[in-house]
Every structure is written in structure tokens, then in C-alpha cells.
Amino acid sequence: MDAARLKELAFAQIDKDRDAILSFGWDIYRHPETGYRETRTADCVAKVLESCGLKPERNVAYTGVRARSSRAGGPRLTVMGELDSVICRDHPDCDKATGAMHACGHNIQLSVMYAVACALEKTGVAAQLDGAVDYVAVPAEEYIELDYRKQLKDAGKIAYYSGKAEMTRQGYFDDTDMCVMIHNWPMTGGAKIAARNTGTGFIGKKVRYLGRQAHAGAAPWDGINALNMAMIAINSMNTQRETFRDTDCVRVHQILTRAGDLLNSVPAEVDAEITVRAMNIPALLDANEKVNRSIHGAAIALGGHAVVEDSPGQMPLHSNGEMARLFIDNARAFYGDSEIVDCFPATASFDMGDLSMFMPVLHSLSSGVSGGLHSAGYRVTDEENAFITPAKIVAATVIDLLCDGAEKAKRVIADFKSELTRAEYLELLKKLEKTIEY
């Protein structure tokens, strides 16, 4: 069967299953769970994959789900979605107890993955392809709730805070040749879809500023003010901004998770979480060193101490150009050229960047939403552009890659120049993970 006929079958199945696809997506939306807590979400994903005739494996990298093709031979391609939500307590649809909210659209990603499984598996299209298609729902893409994740790490349940890094460590991508997924985005300027986007990498930091408690009114001179230490560090980081190259897109942002205990005591302990981002690894390492120097200088200035725990966050994202061109060719069946963007520049971070270090990946962007991501204004405004059309384009792109002897997939794999091998990537993660005391 030729590619055009396979695509017709795939599209017809997505249309047939439209109600089930949307119902699944909205059910996940109404029950958000944050990273490494996505037990209900994972159960729902496993059930819909089972309905497509697949046999999903659960508890992958703690809470993930993977359904593998039994096909042997040919390239192996993974269609991916992400399980977790963010926390957005101001959003009217958030979980009132936890603040969890799908304000980044991962429920849409999962729906697209499910729709592609319907399109390929229920129709027998997958059996007509000359390669294997796996479906993976990844945990913990959002880099949040670090104290909780540290508990899991200390208990030996995970090693890395990001789901794709943890899956790579556990070997779940060892025989995967390429990955495809699509993320929704509030597109502007008439654009409806982007074949790929950029993304920064980042290092996550937990910082503890340690001073000495004293009575704030009677004897502040006996204390060492950890909050002042944190403020000096923050101001020092801000003075570094002019040293960051514009093209590197460096970002440094932070929150204080503990800023003292008693108003009438000099704060003896202040805790912070910091993210350092950049568009490439050398700039990321350089910016992180400048942030650490700022923390060190603040400790010296106040005569206190600081403990910095660095953790690998996510790597810079580089989507594959040839896969993007196939995506654009398929997008033209649904959108005009003015509605299609080749590459959408973004300075957010995506842990698909980790996989892009050592295999070809396609991280595309769909529309159908408005308001800022991770914000109270986030809304789904167009189900067709958010859920249904992206699924058809992804399914068609998978078909193009793996039909006709999988020649297009084989060419992508042969032409791919990795930035790191898997082993080098895992070694880099180990190097980035360190504790420094000042």
C-alpha cells in the first residue's frame, strides 16, 4: 500500500475516534498531576493504548508508560507525550488541593500520541511500515517540586529530576533511532503550526544560605543575616547580565522557598531554587560559573556559608531539519504556507533536548491555545488545531519516515551528526551534578 493510501486510512481513523480522543484529553486536563506523581494519568494512558491493541509497560522511570512494537528490523521510532502538569494556583481549572494545572498542554500531547496509536494500530497501517513504532508517555518534564524529587532520589527511586534523562539512564532509549512529539504553543501572527522550535538547556540549583540567628532588635550584631546574603547574591547575579551574549539567550531566574523563620530573629537559613539557562552547553557552563561566583562572594561578604547543589536540568533542543521538512509537507494538506512556520524560536526548555544530543528528534509546535503557558490565562480555544490536526500531521510524518523500505528514516539516521554519544551524555549529567560549599 502506498503512503497516500496509508495516510487516508490513518486520517479516517482519527476522525472516527475524534470523540474518544477529545474525551481522553479533557479527562487528563481535569485531573492534573505533577512530575513523578502521575499515577492516575499513567493508568489512563495505559488503558487507551490497550484499546489500540498494544501491551503497555507501566512504572517506566517511576511513573512512565511505554508500549512497544513487536516488529523486528528497520528503524525504531518513538511517538512521545508527557504526563505531568505544572502548578498554577491562580488558574480557575487548577486542582484546588494541589494547585496542579495542565497549563502547558501535556494533556494535548498525550491525546496526540493516543490519536497516532489509533491511526496506525487500529487500521493495520503500522504493520505496513518498514520499521517499528513505539509509544512512550514520559514523566516529569516540568522541573518543579525539587524537594519532593530529592526525596525520591535519596530513596533510590530516581537518579535524575527530568523524566527523559531518567529514562535514558535506565536504558529505555538504547534501541530507539528517532523520536517525534508535538507541543502546543500560543502561536502569533497567523501561524497555526511550526515544524520545529529551539529551546535552551538549563542547570537546576538548590542553594542554602547559612548565617547565624540572633535577636533582630536587641542584638542584630550577633547575627549573620542569611536573607541579606541571598539578596547580595541575587544582586550580584543581576550585575552579570551584561556579560551574557545575546545569541546565547542566557536566563537566570529564581525563587526563595524559605526566607527566615521569625520576624524578630536575624534569619539564619534561607533556601533558594535557581535555574540557569542558555542556548548551548558552553554558554550554560559559563553562566553557571558566574552564578556560583555570585553566591560565593555573598557568603564572603556576610561572613556566612552557602551550600550549592547543582543538578542537570535539560539540554539545548535541536530538532532535525529533514524530519521538519517532512512535517511541513504533511502540514500543507491542512494549512496554507503562511500558517506554517519552519522553526519557531523559543527560549523555554524542553527535555526533548536531552534526546536531541544523541539521536534525531522532531519537537514541533501546534496552536489552538491562547494566553501564556504556565499562567492563569492559558486556555484551549480550538480543539481542531490543538488536538486533531496535529495528530494527523504527526501520523503522516511517521508514515513517510517508515514506508517504502523506511528509506527516509534511514537517510535521517545516516546523516545525523550527534553532539554527544549516549555514553558522553550520561557522563555529562554526572559532571553537572555536584555539591559545592562556600
NORTA-V227236 format. One record per pair of residues at least 4 apart in sequence whose ideal C-beta (glycine too) atoms are under 6 Angstrom apart, sorted by the first residue. I is the first residue (numbers start at 0). J is the second residue. Records with the same first field share a line. If there is no record, write none. Layout:
# NORTA-V227236
I=J + J
This chain:
# NORTA-V227236
0=4 + 5 + 127
2=398 + 402
5=124 + 127 + 398
6=395 + 398
8=122 + 124
9=118 + 124 + 394
10=391
12=117 + 118 + 121 + 122
13=114 + 118 + 390 + 391
16=20 + 117
18=22
20=110 + 114
21=386
23=47 + 110 + 113
24=106 + 107 + 110 + 386
27=40 + 106 + 109
28=101 + 106
30=39
31=84 + 94 + 99 + 100 + 101
32=36 + 37 + 40
33=83 + 84 + 99 + 144
34=83 + 138 + 139 + 141
35=61 + 62 + 138 + 139 + 151
37=41 + 62 + 82 + 83 + 138
40=82
41=62 + 64
44=64 + 109 + 136
45=55 + 57 + 64
47=113
48=53 + 55 + 66 + 116
51=116 + 117 + 120 + 121
52=120
53=66
55=64 + 66
56=65
57=64
59=63 + 65
60=138 + 162 + 165 + 166 + 169
61=156 + 157
62=138
63=136 + 137 + 138
64=136
65=135
66=134
67=133
68=131 + 132 + 133
70=131
73=129 + 130 + 405
74=130 + 176 + 405 + 408
75=131 + 174 + 175 + 176
76=132 + 177
77=133 + 135 + 175 + 178
78=112 + 115 + 134 + 179
79=135 + 178 + 180
80=108 + 109 + 112 + 136
81=105 + 108 + 137 + 140
82=136 + 138
83=139 + 140 + 141
84=99 + 100 + 101
85=102 + 103 + 141 + 373
86=98 + 99
87=93 + 100 + 102
88=93 + 98
89=375
90=100 + 102 + 375
93=98 + 100
94=99
101=105 + 106
102=373 + 377
103=372 + 373
104=183
107=183 + 385 + 386
110=386
111=181 + 389 + 390
112=134
114=390
115=390 + 393 + 394
116=120 + 134
117=121
118=394
119=124 + 125 + 132
120=125
125=132
128=401 + 402
129=401 + 404 + 405
130=401 + 405 + 408
137=162 + 163
138=162
139=162
140=162 + 350
142=203 + 312
145=205 + 272
148=160
151=156 + 157
152=157
157=165
158=168
159=164 + 165
160=310
161=313 + 350
163=350 + 353 + 354
164=353
166=171
167=172
176=412
177=358 + 359
178=354 + 360
179=361
181=363 + 365 + 389 + 393
182=364
183=365 + 368 + 385
184=364
185=368 + 369
186=190 + 366
190=338 + 340
191=334 + 338 + 366 + 384
192=330 + 334 + 339 + 365
193=340 + 343 + 364
194=323 + 326 + 327 + 341 + 363
195=318 + 323 + 342
196=343 + 345 + 364
197=344 + 345
198=316 + 345 + 348 + 349 + 352
199=248 + 276 + 277 + 278 + 346 + 348
200=283 + 313 + 314 + 315 + 352
201=274 + 276 + 312 + 313 + 348
202=275 + 287 + 309 + 312
203=274 + 310 + 312
204=273 + 309
205=272 + 308
206=271 + 307
207=270 + 306
208=225 + 228 + 229 + 269 + 305
209=268 + 303 + 304
210=223 + 224 + 225 + 267 + 303
211=222 + 223 + 267
212=264 + 265 + 267
213=218 + 221 + 222 + 265
214=218
215=219 + 263 + 264 + 265
219=265
222=265
223=301 + 302 + 303
224=265 + 266
225=266 + 267 + 268 + 269
226=258 + 259 + 266 + 269
228=297 + 301 + 303
229=269
231=297 + 300
232=293 + 294 + 297
235=293 + 296
236=251 + 290 + 293
239=289
243=249
247=277 + 278 + 282
248=278 + 346
249=277 + 286
250=276
251=275
252=274
253=271 + 273
254=272
255=271
256=270 + 272
257=270
258=269
259=266
275=286 + 287 + 290
276=348
277=282 + 283 + 286
278=315
279=315
294=305 + 307
295=437
298=303 + 304 + 305 + 437
305=437
306=436
307=435
308=434
309=433
310=432
311=428 + 431 + 432
313=348 + 350 + 352
314=352 + 353 + 356
315=352
316=349 + 351 + 352 + 355 + 362
317=355
318=323 + 361 + 362
319=359 + 361
321=411
322=361
325=396 + 399
326=363 + 396
327=339
329=392 + 395 + 396
330=334 + 339 + 392
333=388
334=338 + 339
343=364
351=360 + 362
354=358 + 360
355=360
356=418 + 419 + 424
357=417 + 419 + 420 + 421 + 424
359=411 + 415
365=389
366=384
367=381 + 384 + 385
368=379
369=378 + 380
370=374 + 376 + 377 + 378
371=376
379=385
381=385
382=386
383=387 + 388
384=388
398=402
399=407
400=407 + 408
401=405 + 408
405=409
419=423 + 424
